[in-house]
Amino acid sequence: MSSPDSDPRDRDPGSAGSERDREHRAPDRHEGPDSGGGDSVARLSVPGMDCASCAGKVENALSGVGGLSGYETHPTTGRAVVTYDPDVATPADIVDAIEGAGYDVTGVETDGEDHDEGSGHDHGGTNESIWRSSRAIATAIAGGVLLVGLLFEFLLTGVNTRVASLVGEPLFVADVLFIVAVGVGGRAIFRNGYYSLRNRSLDIDFLMSVAIVGALLASLAFGEALYFEAATLAVLFSVAELLERASMDRARDSLRELMDLSPDEATVRRDGNEETVPVDEVEVGDVVVVRPGEKIPMDGEVVDGESAVNQAPITGESVPVDKTAGDEVYAGTINEGGYLELQVTAEASDNTLSRIVEMVEDAQSNRTEREQFVERFAAYYTPVVVGFAILVTVGSPYLLDTTWATAVVYGLTLLVLACPCAFVISTPVSVVSGLTSAARNGVLIKGGNHLEAMGTVDVVAFDKTGTLTKGELTVTDVVPLNGNDEADVLRCASGLERRSEHPIGEAIVARADTAGVAERDVDEFESITGKGVRADLDGTEHFAGKPGLFEELGFDLSHVHATTDGGVVTRTASRLCERNNCLDLLADTVPELQAEGKTVVLVGTDEELEGVIAVADEVRPDARRTVERLKSLGVKRTVMLTGDNERTAGAIAEAVGVDDYRAELLPDQKVAAIEELVEEYDGVAMVGDGINDAPALATSTVGVAMGAAGTDTALETADIALMGDDLSRLPYLYELADDANRVIRQNIAASLVVKAGLAVAVPFGYVPIWAAVLVGDAGMTIGVTGNAMRLSRVTPESTDAGDASEVRAEASG
């Protein structure tokens, strides 16, 4: 409901949040034929544009500017994004048009450059309380004058004498005081109503202006003083505006917290000296110094020092992450205890935190289905109620036997109820609360439509590698054979694999290094495609690879001698077949290891099999808990999709508890599997790494990328990105989305029922005009905003030492 005011201090230029976002791309009106060619983009901070009607005025003003090929208004962030032809229009033309609609422009950013009006990067301005604004001061004075008038009207009746006359009607002391209150408290209302009229906007400012002026004119026309009603409207509406603005600022604070995460200055080392400079002046390649307790100002790579870094602002991780030379760090994270020097890898406008903030802002352009319905409904609501107000005013004296003055009051009351402020704000404010709450917890949702869709999915499909598993292979079993011990097997295997770039080889070398086994001289290394590797170790030819490789070498893998120690077969981490100190690798050992989700590598020469090594991608500790939580929250089915072999897939599926799995899938087969699920169920979420699973992510109802922090591809591919490598954020995301949908339904229903109930009761005299202002307008707006803010109380599980305990506040009321 808020509107512009003549004093720019009445608006918080740093605020970000509002009722809805609007995007205009219709070719016949908002885009020219050359849109996108050599056009420029201007991002303008318009903090006074904080409601649907405000955005409408700005849009009407922009539609009259030549050279614009498209524009978007984001009242949730107080921003307007305009695409224009620099040969035809200039940023100054755009600013003039917006200010001509009654809104101050506090910042303009074009092609990364900030102009004199303010800083588009930081959104400019201060966080001055609305209660100290000129509007608040004027309202307080008007309220005081109104109270004095009431004293003369009802208590000091003896001195409430006639002091003047107007058009033949007497004016008493109280009447004069009421008119003064209208003049002081209604100045901003009339000004905003003028801009509404000029922009052909049937909004609350215009309706309130008509109501106040109507009350004054009715006093003269019908000889019944309605000065008190006019003063009440002016004062209470201004109070309502201030209350709503304070409530909206509370919603905007959630996004402002994201903007404030990154420090404004950085300590840079140049020419051997340290100097403190604004972050916008730090260049890629500069070395930034970060001391204990300081926020990391830029994305970068650690070049010196080591410390634990709190990455919760970006990834949502509750435990600080150790950082040493070569590790990546993100702007907005906190250096806990050590000294760090980092080389900057991204400019301030392009770092991870900036991209998060920008994506959260832009996300509100992708409106939910409910939001689109609300906007369509609101377009009819106001004209219908205004028409009803006219009918009540004209018909009440005849049908309800009221006086004309009373009928006018009824009509004015209905005009107050004609603006659907609470109804229009009910969905966007919930979306903003949900998006910013998610961002603070390491989940980036790239549109309100994706938030809504996530809350309605019936199936969650998981990629295996890097999603349900860690994506890092490790050696799990070493089975020595033919008189060798574990160290012998690892020494041989690591010598063969040290020159291999395969992840299995890297895992074996890492295990050997950890065990401290001696290295062997390697010559004549050769990779045998699809089977394994061979090389000469200390002059003897050795092989490592699949069982099939050794069968080709002539080995009988069904009858292999096991290493014994005092008559006991030596083995690690597996229950193996034993027959007279003999192992059947093909029938028992290899299948048993594969059934546990492991990959088997045999090691030996062309004459002797020396051992068996099993390698596996470990299941994430929180994977099973995540699947259980999703089911408890209402997900009907969980599925794992993987390109791995059937046995490994089955073992992982059983370990994590998914309902179904599909193995040995190529990328196009994953897409086909998602398409089948989409046809069978209402909504399907696909969870993957955002790179290898891009086609499947794009095919699903909602694509969710894991570990997206610092990864451009993952941020661009998925609809939702889990910034950290933390699977436990998935149940939180589903819960938040489900609660957001519930809150939106509550807000829409409540605002409609209350407005309709008040409107129906007006002609029967049950709704005084002050109740229409405070209950139907301000009360409902504050109510739906407060209800939406409850979404910030939904938090992820705490997984301390693997023990998950949910910290959750019900948002279902």
GUBA-492818 format. One record per residue (C-alpha): residue number from 1; x, y, z. Coordinates in steps of 0.5 Angstrom, whole numbers. Layout:
N
(NUM,(X,Y,Z));
...
This chain:
813
(1,(0,0,0));
(2,(6,5,1));
(3,(7,10,-4));
(4,(12,16,-5));
(5,(13,22,-1));
(6,(16,28,-2));
(7,(22,28,3));
(8,(27,22,0));
(9,(28,21,8));
(10,(22,18,8));
(11,(24,12,4));
(12,(30,7,6));
(13,(34,7,0));
(14,(38,1,3));
(15,(31,-3,3));
(16,(30,-9,-1));
(17,(23,-13,-1));
(18,(16,-11,-3));
(19,(9,-14,-6));
(20,(11,-17,-12));
(21,(16,-17,-18));
(22,(14,-15,-25));
(23,(17,-17,-32));
(24,(15,-14,-38));
(25,(18,-17,-45));
(26,(12,-17,-49));
(27,(14,-15,-56));
(28,(8,-11,-58));
(29,(10,-6,-52));
(30,(16,-7,-48));
(31,(21,-10,-53));
(32,(23,-7,-60));
(33,(26,-10,-66));
(34,(33,-10,-64));
(35,(32,-12,-57));
(36,(39,-14,-54));
(37,(43,-12,-60));
(38,(47,-6,-58));
(39,(43,-5,-52));
(40,(45,-2,-45));
(41,(42,-4,-38));
(42,(41,1,-33));
(43,(39,-2,-26));
(44,(36,4,-22));
(45,(35,4,-14));
(46,(28,6,-13));
(47,(27,5,-6));
(48,(20,8,-6));
(49,(17,3,-11));
(50,(15,-2,-6));
(51,(8,-4,-8));
(52,(4,-7,-14));
(53,(1,0,-15));
(54,(8,4,-14));
(55,(11,-1,-20));
(56,(5,0,-24));
(57,(6,8,-24));
(58,(13,7,-25));
(59,(12,2,-31));
(60,(7,7,-34));
(61,(12,13,-34));
(62,(17,8,-37));
(63,(12,6,-43));
(64,(13,14,-45));
(65,(20,14,-46));
(66,(23,13,-53));
(67,(29,8,-54));
(68,(27,3,-49));
(69,(27,-5,-51));
(70,(25,-8,-44));
(71,(24,-6,-37));
(72,(23,-10,-30));
(73,(20,-7,-24));
(74,(22,-11,-17));
(75,(19,-7,-12));
(76,(21,-13,-7));
(77,(28,-10,-8));
(78,(26,-3,-10));
(79,(30,-4,-16));
(80,(28,-3,-24));
(81,(32,-6,-29));
(82,(31,-2,-36));
(83,(34,-4,-43));
(84,(35,2,-47));
(85,(38,4,-54));
(86,(44,9,-52));
(87,(43,12,-58));
(88,(36,14,-57));
(89,(35,14,-49));
(90,(40,16,-43));
(91,(40,14,-36));
(92,(38,21,-35));
(93,(32,20,-39));
(94,(30,14,-35));
(95,(31,17,-28));
(96,(27,23,-30));
(97,(21,19,-32));
(98,(21,15,-26));
(99,(22,21,-22));
(100,(16,24,-26));
(101,(12,19,-23));
(102,(13,21,-16));
(103,(19,17,-14));
(104,(26,18,-12));
(105,(32,15,-16));
(106,(38,14,-11));
(107,(42,10,-15));
(108,(44,8,-22));
(109,(48,3,-25));
(110,(50,2,-32));
(111,(55,-3,-35));
(112,(58,-4,-28));
(113,(59,4,-27));
(114,(55,7,-21));
(115,(53,14,-23));
(116,(52,20,-18));
(117,(45,19,-16));
(118,(48,13,-11));
(119,(51,6,-11));
(120,(47,1,-15));
(121,(52,-4,-12));
(122,(50,-3,-5));
(123,(43,0,-6));
(124,(45,6,-3));
(125,(42,10,3));
(126,(41,9,10));
(127,(37,5,15));
(128,(34,11,18));
(129,(27,9,22));
(130,(21,10,19));
(131,(18,13,25));
(132,(23,19,25));
(133,(21,21,18));
(134,(18,27,16));
(135,(12,23,14));
(136,(12,21,21));
(137,(13,28,24));
(138,(7,30,20));
(139,(3,25,22));
(140,(4,26,30));
(141,(2,33,29));
(142,(-4,32,25));
(143,(-6,26,30));
(144,(-5,31,36));
(145,(-9,37,33));
(146,(-14,31,32));
(147,(-14,29,39));
(148,(-15,37,41));
(149,(-21,37,36));
(150,(-24,31,39));
(151,(-24,35,46));
(152,(-27,41,44));
(153,(-32,36,40));
(154,(-34,32,46));
(155,(-31,35,52));
(156,(-31,42,52));
(157,(-37,43,48));
(158,(-38,50,52));
(159,(-32,53,48));
(160,(-33,50,42));
(161,(-36,56,39));
(162,(-38,58,32));
(163,(-32,62,29));
(164,(-33,62,21));
(165,(-38,60,16));
(166,(-36,56,9));
(167,(-41,56,3));
(168,(-46,58,9));
(169,(-45,53,13));
(170,(-42,54,20));
(171,(-35,52,22));
(172,(-34,51,30));
(173,(-27,51,33));
(174,(-27,43,33));
(175,(-29,43,25));
(176,(-23,48,24));
(177,(-18,43,28));
(178,(-21,37,24));
(179,(-19,41,17));
(180,(-12,43,20));
(181,(-11,36,21));
(182,(-13,34,14));
(183,(-8,39,11));
(184,(-2,37,16));
(185,(-3,29,15));
(186,(-6,29,8));
(187,(-1,33,5));
(188,(3,27,3));
(189,(-4,23,1));
(190,(-6,28,-4));
(191,(1,29,-7));
(192,(1,21,-8));
(193,(-6,21,-10));
(194,(-4,27,-16));
(195,(1,22,-18));
(196,(-4,16,-19));
(197,(-9,20,-22));
(198,(-3,23,-27));
(199,(-1,16,-28));
(200,(-8,13,-29));
(201,(-7,9,-23));
(202,(-13,7,-19));
(203,(-9,5,-13));
(204,(-10,7,-5));
(205,(-7,14,-5));
(206,(-12,16,-11));
(207,(-18,12,-7));
(208,(-16,15,0));
(209,(-15,22,-3));
(210,(-22,22,-6));
(211,(-25,19,0));
(212,(-22,25,4));
(213,(-24,30,-1));
(214,(-31,27,-1));
(215,(-32,27,6));
(216,(-30,35,6));
(217,(-35,36,0));
(218,(-41,32,3));
(219,(-40,36,9));
(220,(-42,42,5));
(221,(-47,39,0));
(222,(-51,36,6));
(223,(-50,40,12));
(224,(-48,35,16));
(225,(-41,36,18));
(226,(-36,30,16));
(227,(-30,34,18));
(228,(-28,29,23));
(229,(-29,23,18));
(230,(-24,27,14));
(231,(-19,28,19));
(232,(-20,21,22));
(233,(-18,18,15));
(234,(-12,23,14));
(235,(-9,21,20));
(236,(-11,14,21));
(237,(-9,12,14));
(238,(-2,16,15));
(239,(-1,12,21));
(240,(-3,5,17));
(241,(2,7,12));
(242,(8,8,17));
(243,(6,1,20));
(244,(6,-2,14));
(245,(12,1,12));
(246,(15,-1,18));
(247,(13,-8,17));
(248,(15,-8,10));
(249,(22,-6,13));
(250,(22,-12,17));
(251,(21,-16,11));
(252,(27,-13,7));
(253,(32,-13,13));
(254,(32,-21,11));
(255,(35,-19,4));
(256,(39,-13,7));
(257,(43,-18,11));
(258,(45,-22,5));
(259,(48,-15,2));
(260,(51,-13,9));
(261,(55,-20,9));
(262,(61,-17,5));
(263,(65,-12,8));
(264,(66,-5,5));
(265,(74,-5,5));
(266,(79,-10,4));
(267,(87,-10,6));
(268,(91,-10,0));
(269,(98,-12,-1));
(270,(102,-7,-6));
(271,(109,-6,-7));
(272,(111,-9,-1));
(273,(106,-5,3));
(274,(99,-6,6));
(275,(93,-1,5));
(276,(86,-1,6));
(277,(82,1,0));
(278,(74,0,-2));
(279,(73,-7,-5));
(280,(70,-4,-11));
(281,(78,-2,-12));
(282,(81,-9,-11));
(283,(83,-12,-18));
(284,(83,-19,-20));
(285,(90,-22,-18));
(286,(91,-17,-12));
(287,(93,-20,-5));
(288,(89,-19,0));
(289,(91,-20,8));
(290,(85,-22,12));
(291,(87,-23,20));
(292,(83,-27,25));
(293,(76,-25,26));
(294,(75,-21,20));
(295,(71,-22,14));
(296,(74,-25,8));
(297,(72,-19,3));
(298,(73,-22,-4));
(299,(73,-29,-7));
(300,(80,-32,-8));
(301,(85,-37,-7));
(302,(89,-38,-1));
(303,(97,-37,-2));
(304,(99,-36,5));
(305,(97,-38,12));
(306,(92,-43,15));
(307,(86,-42,19));
(308,(79,-45,20));
(309,(74,-41,16));
(310,(66,-40,18));
(311,(63,-41,11));
(312,(56,-41,14));
(313,(54,-35,10));
(314,(55,-38,4));
(315,(54,-45,4));
(316,(50,-46,11));
(317,(56,-51,14));
(318,(55,-50,21));
(319,(63,-53,22));
(320,(68,-48,20));
(321,(73,-51,14));
(322,(80,-51,15));
(323,(83,-47,9));
(324,(91,-48,7));
(325,(95,-45,1));
(326,(91,-47,-5));
(327,(84,-47,-2));
(328,(78,-43,-5));
(329,(75,-38,0));
(330,(69,-34,-1));
(331,(67,-27,0));
(332,(63,-26,6));
(333,(66,-32,10));
(334,(69,-31,17));
(335,(76,-32,18));
(336,(76,-35,25));
(337,(83,-36,28));
(338,(89,-35,23));
(339,(92,-31,19));
(340,(91,-31,11));
(341,(93,-28,5));
(342,(89,-30,-1));
(343,(90,-28,-9));
(344,(83,-25,-11));
(345,(80,-29,-17));
(346,(74,-25,-18));
(347,(72,-18,-18));
(348,(67,-15,-12));
(349,(61,-15,-17));
(350,(62,-22,-20));
(351,(64,-26,-13));
(352,(60,-31,-10));
(353,(56,-27,-5));
(354,(54,-22,-11));
(355,(52,-27,-15));
(356,(47,-30,-10));
(357,(45,-23,-8));
(358,(43,-21,-15));
(359,(40,-28,-16));
(360,(36,-27,-10));
(361,(33,-21,-13));
(362,(32,-23,-20));
(363,(29,-29,-17));
(364,(23,-25,-15));
(365,(21,-24,-23));
(366,(19,-31,-24));
(367,(13,-31,-20));
(368,(9,-37,-18));
(369,(2,-39,-21));
(370,(-1,-36,-14));
(371,(2,-30,-15));
(372,(0,-29,-22));
(373,(-7,-31,-20));
(374,(-7,-26,-15));
(375,(-5,-20,-20));
(376,(-11,-22,-25));
(377,(-16,-22,-19));
(378,(-14,-16,-16));
(379,(-15,-12,-23));
(380,(-22,-14,-23));
(381,(-23,-13,-15));
(382,(-22,-6,-15));
(383,(-26,-3,-20));
(384,(-32,-8,-17));
(385,(-31,-5,-10));
(386,(-31,2,-13));
(387,(-38,0,-17));
(388,(-41,-3,-11));
(389,(-39,3,-7));
(390,(-43,8,-12));
(391,(-49,3,-11));
(392,(-49,3,-4));
(393,(-48,11,-4));
(394,(-54,12,-9));
(395,(-58,6,-6));
(396,(-58,6,1));
(397,(-62,12,2));
(398,(-68,9,-2));
(399,(-66,1,0));
(400,(-64,2,8));
(401,(-67,9,9));
(402,(-61,12,11));
(403,(-59,20,10));
(404,(-55,22,5));
(405,(-49,24,9));
(406,(-49,17,12));
(407,(-50,14,5));
(408,(-44,18,3));
(409,(-40,15,9));
(410,(-41,8,7));
(411,(-39,9,0));
(412,(-32,13,3));
(413,(-31,7,7));
(414,(-32,2,1));
(415,(-27,6,-2));
(416,(-22,5,3));
(417,(-23,-3,2));
(418,(-23,-2,-5));
(419,(-15,-3,-5));
(420,(-13,-10,-5));
(421,(-6,-8,-2));
(422,(-6,-14,3));
(423,(-9,-19,-2));
(424,(-3,-17,-7));
(425,(2,-17,-2));
(426,(0,-24,1));
(427,(4,-28,-4));
(428,(10,-24,-6));
(429,(12,-22,1));
(430,(12,-30,3));
(431,(16,-31,-3));
(432,(21,-26,-1));
(433,(22,-29,6));
(434,(23,-36,4));
(435,(28,-34,-2));
(436,(32,-30,3));
(437,(31,-35,9));
(438,(34,-40,4));
(439,(40,-36,2));
(440,(42,-35,9));
(441,(42,-42,10));
(442,(46,-44,4));
(443,(40,-46,-1));
(444,(40,-41,-7));
(445,(33,-41,-10));
(446,(33,-38,-17));
(447,(25,-36,-17));
(448,(19,-36,-13));
(449,(16,-41,-18));
(450,(21,-46,-16));
(451,(20,-45,-9));
(452,(13,-47,-10));
(453,(14,-53,-15));
(454,(19,-56,-9));
(455,(14,-56,-4));
(456,(9,-60,-9));
(457,(14,-65,-11));
(458,(12,-73,-10));
(459,(19,-76,-12));
(460,(26,-74,-11));
(461,(31,-77,-16));
(462,(38,-77,-14));
(463,(45,-78,-18));
(464,(49,-83,-14));
(465,(56,-81,-15));
(466,(58,-74,-11));
(467,(51,-74,-9));
(468,(49,-80,-5));
(469,(56,-81,-4));
(470,(62,-77,-3));
(471,(65,-78,-10));
(472,(72,-79,-7));
(473,(74,-87,-8));
(474,(78,-90,-2));
(475,(81,-97,-1));
(476,(76,-101,3));
(477,(79,-108,3));
(478,(86,-111,1));
(479,(86,-119,1));
(480,(94,-121,0));
(481,(95,-128,-4));
(482,(100,-133,-5));
(483,(104,-131,1));
(484,(104,-124,0));
(485,(102,-119,6));
(486,(98,-112,5));
(487,(104,-108,4));
(488,(107,-112,-1));
(489,(100,-112,-5));
(490,(100,-104,-4));
(491,(107,-103,-6));
(492,(106,-107,-13));
(493,(99,-104,-14));
(494,(102,-96,-12));
(495,(108,-97,-17));
(496,(103,-99,-23));
(497,(98,-94,-21));
(498,(102,-88,-20));
(499,(103,-86,-27));
(500,(95,-87,-28));
(501,(90,-81,-28));
(502,(84,-86,-26));
(503,(81,-84,-20));
(504,(82,-92,-18));
(505,(89,-91,-19));
(506,(89,-85,-15));
(507,(86,-88,-9));
(508,(90,-94,-9));
(509,(97,-89,-9));
(510,(93,-85,-3));
(511,(92,-91,1));
(512,(100,-93,0));
(513,(102,-87,2));
(514,(98,-87,8));
(515,(101,-94,10));
(516,(108,-91,8));
(517,(110,-97,4));
(518,(116,-96,0));
(519,(116,-94,-8));
(520,(119,-99,-13));
(521,(122,-97,-20));
(522,(117,-97,-26));
(523,(119,-97,-33));
(524,(115,-99,-39));
(525,(108,-96,-36));
(526,(102,-98,-41));
(527,(95,-97,-40));
(528,(90,-102,-42));
(529,(84,-99,-45));
(530,(78,-101,-41));
(531,(82,-107,-37));
(532,(87,-104,-33));
(533,(95,-102,-33));
(534,(101,-106,-34));
(535,(109,-104,-32));
(536,(115,-107,-31));
(537,(117,-106,-23));
(538,(124,-107,-21));
(539,(125,-111,-28));
(540,(119,-115,-27));
(541,(112,-114,-31));
(542,(106,-113,-27));
(543,(99,-112,-28));
(544,(93,-109,-25));
(545,(86,-109,-27));
(546,(79,-112,-28));
(547,(79,-120,-26));
(548,(78,-121,-34));
(549,(85,-118,-35));
(550,(88,-124,-31));
(551,(83,-129,-34));
(552,(86,-127,-41));
(553,(93,-128,-38));
(554,(91,-135,-37));
(555,(89,-135,-29));
(556,(84,-140,-26));
(557,(81,-135,-21));
(558,(76,-140,-18));
(559,(82,-143,-15));
(560,(87,-138,-12));
(561,(92,-140,-6));
(562,(90,-135,0));
(563,(96,-132,5));
(564,(96,-136,11));
(565,(99,-134,18));
(566,(99,-140,23));
(567,(93,-144,19));
(568,(88,-138,19));
(569,(87,-134,12));
(570,(89,-127,12));
(571,(84,-122,10));
(572,(81,-115,11));
(573,(74,-112,12));
(574,(71,-118,8));
(575,(68,-125,9));
(576,(71,-129,4));
(577,(70,-136,2));
(578,(75,-141,5));
(579,(76,-148,2));
(580,(82,-152,4));
(581,(86,-145,4));
(582,(83,-143,-2));
(583,(79,-138,-5));
(584,(74,-138,-11));
(585,(75,-131,-13));
(586,(70,-131,-19));
(587,(64,-134,-15));
(588,(65,-131,-8));
(589,(70,-126,-7));
(590,(69,-121,-13));
(591,(61,-122,-12));
(592,(61,-121,-5));
(593,(66,-115,-5));
(594,(61,-112,-11));
(595,(55,-113,-7));
(596,(58,-108,-2));
(597,(58,-103,-8));
(598,(66,-104,-9));
(599,(70,-104,-15));
(600,(75,-110,-15));
(601,(82,-109,-18));
(602,(87,-115,-18));
(603,(94,-115,-18));
(604,(100,-119,-20));
(605,(105,-122,-25));
(606,(103,-126,-31));
(607,(105,-132,-27));
(608,(103,-130,-20));
(609,(97,-127,-17));
(610,(99,-123,-11));
(611,(93,-120,-8));
(612,(86,-116,-9));
(613,(84,-109,-8));
(614,(77,-106,-7));
(615,(76,-99,-8));
(616,(69,-96,-6));
(617,(66,-89,-6));
(618,(64,-88,1));
(619,(56,-86,2));
(620,(55,-80,5));
(621,(54,-80,13));
(622,(48,-76,12));
(623,(45,-80,6));
(624,(40,-85,9));
(625,(38,-79,14));
(626,(36,-75,9));
(627,(32,-80,5));
(628,(28,-82,12));
(629,(27,-74,13));
(630,(24,-73,6));
(631,(19,-79,7));
(632,(17,-77,13));
(633,(16,-70,11));
(634,(11,-73,5));
(635,(15,-75,-1));
(636,(12,-81,-4));
(637,(18,-84,-7));
(638,(25,-83,-8));
(639,(30,-86,-13));
(640,(37,-87,-15));
(641,(39,-86,-22));
(642,(47,-88,-24));
(643,(51,-90,-29));
(644,(55,-95,-24));
(645,(54,-103,-25));
(646,(48,-106,-22));
(647,(51,-109,-16));
(648,(54,-103,-14));
(649,(48,-99,-15));
(650,(44,-104,-11));
(651,(49,-104,-5));
(652,(48,-96,-5));
(653,(41,-96,-6));
(654,(40,-101,0));
(655,(45,-97,4));
(656,(41,-90,4));
(657,(34,-93,4));
(658,(32,-91,-3));
(659,(25,-94,-6));
(660,(28,-95,-13));
(661,(34,-95,-17));
(662,(36,-95,-24));
(663,(43,-97,-26));
(664,(48,-97,-32));
(665,(44,-91,-35));
(666,(47,-86,-40));
(667,(46,-79,-39));
(668,(40,-79,-45));
(669,(37,-85,-41));
(670,(37,-81,-34));
(671,(33,-76,-38));
(672,(28,-82,-40));
(673,(28,-84,-33));
(674,(26,-77,-31));
(675,(21,-76,-36));
(676,(17,-83,-34));
(677,(17,-80,-27));
(678,(14,-74,-29));
(679,(9,-77,-33));
(680,(7,-81,-27));
(681,(7,-76,-21));
(682,(5,-69,-21));
(683,(12,-66,-19));
(684,(19,-69,-19));
(685,(26,-66,-16));
(686,(32,-68,-19));
(687,(39,-68,-15));
(688,(45,-68,-18));
(689,(52,-64,-19));
(690,(49,-59,-24));
(691,(55,-61,-29));
(692,(54,-68,-31));
(693,(47,-69,-29));
(694,(45,-62,-33));
(695,(40,-66,-38));
(696,(36,-69,-32));
(697,(36,-63,-28));
(698,(33,-59,-34));
(699,(28,-64,-35));
(700,(25,-65,-28));
(701,(20,-61,-25));
(702,(26,-58,-20));
(703,(33,-59,-21));
(704,(37,-58,-15));
(705,(45,-58,-16));
(706,(50,-60,-10));
(707,(56,-56,-8));
(708,(55,-50,-12));
(709,(59,-45,-9));
(710,(64,-42,-13));
(711,(62,-47,-19));
(712,(59,-42,-25));
(713,(56,-48,-28));
(714,(52,-51,-23));
(715,(49,-44,-21));
(716,(47,-43,-28));
(717,(44,-50,-29));
(718,(40,-52,-23));
(719,(33,-48,-21));
(720,(36,-49,-14));
(721,(43,-50,-12));
(722,(45,-52,-5));
(723,(51,-48,-4));
(724,(55,-53,1));
(725,(56,-60,-1));
(726,(51,-62,5));
(727,(46,-67,3));
(728,(42,-65,10));
(729,(40,-58,6));
(730,(35,-62,2));
(731,(30,-64,7));
(732,(30,-57,10));
(733,(29,-54,3));
(734,(23,-59,2));
(735,(20,-57,9));
(736,(21,-49,7));
(737,(18,-50,1));
(738,(12,-54,3));
(739,(11,-49,9));
(740,(12,-43,4));
(741,(6,-46,0));
(742,(2,-47,6));
(743,(3,-39,9));
(744,(1,-37,2));
(745,(-5,-40,2));
(746,(-7,-38,9));
(747,(-5,-30,7));
(748,(-9,-31,1));
(749,(-15,-34,4));
(750,(-15,-29,10));
(751,(-14,-23,6));
(752,(-20,-25,2));
(753,(-25,-27,7));
(754,(-23,-21,12));
(755,(-24,-16,6));
(756,(-30,-19,3));
(757,(-33,-19,10));
(758,(-32,-12,12));
(759,(-35,-10,5));
(760,(-41,-14,6));
(761,(-42,-11,13));
(762,(-41,-4,11));
(763,(-48,-2,8));
(764,(-51,-5,15));
(765,(-47,0,19));
(766,(-43,-5,22));
(767,(-36,-2,20));
(768,(-34,5,22));
(769,(-29,8,17));
(770,(-23,8,22));
(771,(-24,0,22));
(772,(-24,0,15));
(773,(-17,3,15));
(774,(-14,0,21));
(775,(-17,-7,20));
(776,(-18,-8,13));
(777,(-12,-4,10));
(778,(-6,-4,15));
(779,(-8,-9,20));
(780,(-9,-15,14));
(781,(-2,-12,11));
(782,(1,-13,17));
(783,(-2,-19,19));
(784,(0,-23,12));
(785,(7,-20,13));
(786,(8,-22,20));
(787,(6,-29,18));
(788,(10,-29,12));
(789,(16,-28,17));
(790,(15,-34,20));
(791,(18,-38,15));
(792,(25,-35,17));
(793,(24,-40,23));
(794,(25,-46,19));
(795,(32,-48,20));
(796,(36,-54,17));
(797,(37,-60,22));
(798,(43,-60,26));
(799,(48,-66,25));
(800,(53,-65,30));
(801,(57,-71,31));
(802,(53,-75,26));
(803,(47,-74,31));
(804,(41,-71,27));
(805,(36,-67,31));
(806,(31,-62,28));
(807,(30,-55,30));
(808,(24,-53,27));
(809,(18,-48,28));
(810,(12,-50,25));
(811,(10,-45,20));
(812,(3,-48,19));
(813,(-1,-44,24));
